[in-house]
Amino acid sequence: MTEGKTINDLPSKKYKNELEIGINYQDIEENIESNKLATDSFYWSTTVRNYLEKYIYGNIDKWSDSNYEKRCRDFNYILDIILKKIKKKKETNSDVPYSLIYEYIENAAKAHLQTWGAECERKSKLPHDSDDIENMKNLDDLCEDIVYINKKISEINKNHCNKIDSYINQQIFDLNNIYKMSETKYSDILGYYNFTSLYDFNVTTTNLKSKCQEYIDGLPLAADQIGKKIKFGNNLSDEPYLETLEDISESSYDGGYNILYNSFADS
């Protein structure tokens, strides 16, 4: 069993997977892409309604353990993304009853969320922010990941550290230019996490790189210690062994941190 936090523990991975499975997103996507979209109104009036009901009643009580407000926004994002895809289909097939499907989804979501009152409401960003739904969600996901990494950095699995580092850097790279084009549009999302700009991520990303470097620097030291142990024997009372281990500990501490400091200076 893998110990420590892996890339799949990042909120953007973990909760996306839970949400998509919970609402049968793959089945919904397949229906959108099928030839039945224009004719199978029962699917949208009843089947999808049941999917949403099952997800809401089976998951909302758990949201308090995992950023309640963000889980609610995720639910709204994915409904908007579904509706956006359906509207795109209508552009090439006028028989697609977008307005009717829109009503089915909106009414189902509002009806099932009503039990929770103002704790989570159906708030669509369509059509005003139609072009930015995915970017808003991705930035929201990135912010949540940054907060998570900052809290859990000491628990990151060494074999996943570089994967997490690469993934986060790619997300920042992808969103950076989009954010610069309209900073005010995304300021509310940053504000959910008390960030003011993408530059606020720098401390966490630098600490993450440092953590990954610690794992890299530690590998040859561990091998060196094993080699010395074989040479001097396994008896912990053996004086040469104790002296050598002490020497290794002192020299490796200084050298390891010098490497880290140099790497930051060079960057």
VENNOR-V960777 format. One record per backbone hydrogen bond with DSSP energy under -0.5 kcal/mol. NH is the residue of the N-H (numbers start at 1). CO is the residue of the C=O. E is the energy in kcal/mol with one decimal. If there is no record, write none. Layout:
BEGIN
nh=NH co=CO e=E
nh=NH co=CO e=E
END
This chain:
BEGIN
nh=5 co=155 e=-2.9
nh=9 co=6 e=-1.8
nh=10 co=7 e=-1.1
nh=13 co=10 e=-1.5
nh=14 co=10 e=-3.0
nh=15 co=11 e=-1.9
nh=16 co=11 e=-0.7
nh=17 co=13 e=-2.0
nh=18 co=14 e=-1.9
nh=19 co=15 e=-2.4
nh=20 co=16 e=-2.6
nh=21 co=17 e=-2.2
nh=22 co=18 e=-2.3
nh=23 co=19 e=-2.1
nh=24 co=21 e=-1.0
nh=25 co=20 e=-3.0
nh=28 co=24 e=-2.0
nh=29 co=25 e=-2.8
nh=30 co=26 e=-2.3
nh=31 co=27 e=-1.9
nh=32 co=28 e=-2.1
nh=33 co=29 e=-2.1
nh=34 co=30 e=-0.9
nh=37 co=34 e=-0.9
nh=39 co=36 e=-1.4
nh=40 co=36 e=-3.2
nh=41 co=39 e=-1.6
nh=43 co=40 e=-0.5
nh=44 co=40 e=-0.8
nh=45 co=41 e=-2.5
nh=46 co=42 e=-2.5
nh=47 co=42 e=-1.3
nh=48 co=43 e=-2.8
nh=50 co=46 e=-2.4
nh=51 co=47 e=-2.1
nh=52 co=48 e=-2.6
nh=53 co=49 e=-2.3
nh=54 co=50 e=-2.6
nh=55 co=51 e=-2.2
nh=56 co=52 e=-2.8
nh=57 co=53 e=-2.4
nh=58 co=54 e=-1.2
nh=59 co=55 e=-1.2
nh=59 co=56 e=-0.7
nh=60 co=56 e=-2.1
nh=62 co=59 e=-1.9
nh=63 co=59 e=-0.7
nh=63 co=60 e=-1.3
nh=65 co=62 e=-1.7
nh=66 co=63 e=-2.4
nh=71 co=67 e=-2.1
nh=72 co=68 e=-1.9
nh=73 co=69 e=-2.2
nh=74 co=70 e=-2.7
nh=75 co=71 e=-1.9
nh=76 co=72 e=-2.0
nh=77 co=73 e=-3.0
nh=78 co=74 e=-2.5
nh=79 co=75 e=-1.5
nh=80 co=76 e=-2.1
nh=81 co=77 e=-2.5
nh=82 co=78 e=-2.1
nh=83 co=79 e=-2.4
nh=84 co=80 e=-2.4
nh=85 co=81 e=-1.9
nh=86 co=82 e=-2.0
nh=87 co=83 e=-2.4
nh=88 co=84 e=-1.8
nh=89 co=85 e=-1.6
nh=90 co=86 e=-1.6
nh=91 co=87 e=-0.9
nh=91 co=88 e=-0.6
nh=92 co=88 e=-0.5
nh=92 co=89 e=-1.1
nh=93 co=89 e=-1.1
nh=96 co=93 e=-1.8
nh=98 co=96 e=-2.1
nh=101 co=97 e=-2.5
nh=102 co=98 e=-3.1
nh=103 co=99 e=-1.9
nh=104 co=100 e=-2.3
nh=105 co=101 e=-2.5
nh=106 co=102 e=-2.7
nh=107 co=103 e=-2.8
nh=108 co=104 e=-2.1
nh=109 co=105 e=-2.5
nh=110 co=106 e=-2.5
nh=111 co=107 e=-2.3
nh=112 co=108 e=-2.2
nh=113 co=109 e=-2.0
nh=114 co=110 e=-1.0
nh=116 co=113 e=-1.7
nh=117 co=114 e=-1.6
nh=119 co=116 e=-2.0
nh=120 co=117 e=-0.8
nh=123 co=121 e=-0.8
nh=129 co=125 e=-3.2
nh=130 co=127 e=-1.7
nh=132 co=129 e=-1.7
nh=133 co=129 e=-0.7
nh=133 co=130 e=-0.7
nh=136 co=132 e=-2.9
nh=137 co=133 e=-2.4
nh=138 co=134 e=-2.7
nh=139 co=135 e=-2.4
nh=140 co=136 e=-2.4
nh=141 co=137 e=-2.8
nh=142 co=138 e=-2.4
nh=143 co=139 e=-2.6
nh=144 co=140 e=-2.0
nh=145 co=141 e=-2.4
nh=146 co=142 e=-2.6
nh=147 co=143 e=-2.2
nh=148 co=144 e=-2.2
nh=149 co=145 e=-2.9
nh=150 co=146 e=-2.3
nh=151 co=147 e=-1.5
nh=152 co=148 e=-2.4
nh=153 co=149 e=-1.1
nh=155 co=152 e=-2.3
nh=156 co=153 e=-1.0
nh=157 co=5 e=-2.7
nh=160 co=157 e=-1.6
nh=161 co=157 e=-0.9
nh=164 co=160 e=-2.6
nh=165 co=161 e=-2.6
nh=166 co=162 e=-2.6
nh=167 co=163 e=-2.4
nh=168 co=164 e=-2.7
nh=169 co=165 e=-2.3
nh=170 co=166 e=-2.1
nh=171 co=167 e=-2.0
nh=172 co=168 e=-2.3
nh=173 co=169 e=-2.4
nh=174 co=170 e=-2.6
nh=175 co=171 e=-1.8
nh=176 co=172 e=-1.8
nh=177 co=173 e=-0.7
nh=179 co=175 e=-2.9
nh=180 co=176 e=-2.3
nh=181 co=177 e=-1.6
nh=182 co=178 e=-0.8
nh=182 co=179 e=-0.8
nh=183 co=180 e=-0.5
nh=185 co=182 e=-0.6
nh=186 co=182 e=-0.8
nh=186 co=183 e=-0.8
nh=187 co=183 e=-0.5
nh=187 co=184 e=-0.7
nh=190 co=186 e=-1.8
nh=191 co=187 e=-2.3
nh=192 co=188 e=-1.1
nh=192 co=189 e=-0.7
nh=193 co=190 e=-1.5
nh=194 co=191 e=-1.4
nh=195 co=190 e=-2.5
nh=200 co=197 e=-1.4
nh=201 co=198 e=-1.8
nh=202 co=199 e=-1.7
nh=205 co=201 e=-2.5
nh=206 co=202 e=-2.5
nh=207 co=203 e=-2.2
nh=208 co=204 e=-2.2
nh=209 co=205 e=-2.2
nh=210 co=206 e=-2.2
nh=211 co=207 e=-2.3
nh=212 co=208 e=-2.4
nh=213 co=209 e=-2.3
nh=214 co=210 e=-2.1
nh=215 co=211 e=-1.6
nh=216 co=212 e=-1.9
nh=217 co=213 e=-3.2
nh=218 co=214 e=-1.8
nh=219 co=215 e=-0.8
nh=219 co=216 e=-0.9
nh=220 co=216 e=-0.6
nh=221 co=217 e=-0.7
nh=222 co=218 e=-1.9
nh=223 co=219 e=-1.8
nh=224 co=220 e=-2.1
nh=225 co=221 e=-2.3
nh=226 co=222 e=-1.9
nh=227 co=223 e=-2.1
nh=228 co=224 e=-2.1
nh=229 co=225 e=-2.2
nh=230 co=226 e=-2.1
nh=231 co=227 e=-1.8
nh=232 co=228 e=-2.4
nh=233 co=229 e=-1.6
nh=236 co=234 e=-0.6
nh=238 co=235 e=-1.8
nh=239 co=237 e=-0.5
nh=242 co=238 e=-1.9
nh=243 co=239 e=-2.4
nh=244 co=240 e=-2.4
nh=245 co=241 e=-2.4
nh=246 co=242 e=-1.9
nh=247 co=243 e=-2.3
nh=248 co=244 e=-2.6
nh=249 co=245 e=-2.3
nh=250 co=246 e=-2.2
nh=251 co=247 e=-2.5
nh=252 co=248 e=-2.8
nh=253 co=249 e=-1.6
nh=254 co=250 e=-1.6
nh=255 co=251 e=-2.2
nh=256 co=252 e=-2.6
nh=257 co=253 e=-1.7
nh=258 co=254 e=-1.8
nh=259 co=255 e=-1.9
nh=260 co=256 e=-1.6
nh=261 co=257 e=-2.5
nh=262 co=258 e=-2.4
nh=263 co=259 e=-2.2
nh=264 co=260 e=-2.0
nh=265 co=261 e=-2.1
nh=266 co=262 e=-2.6
nh=267 co=263 e=-1.5
END
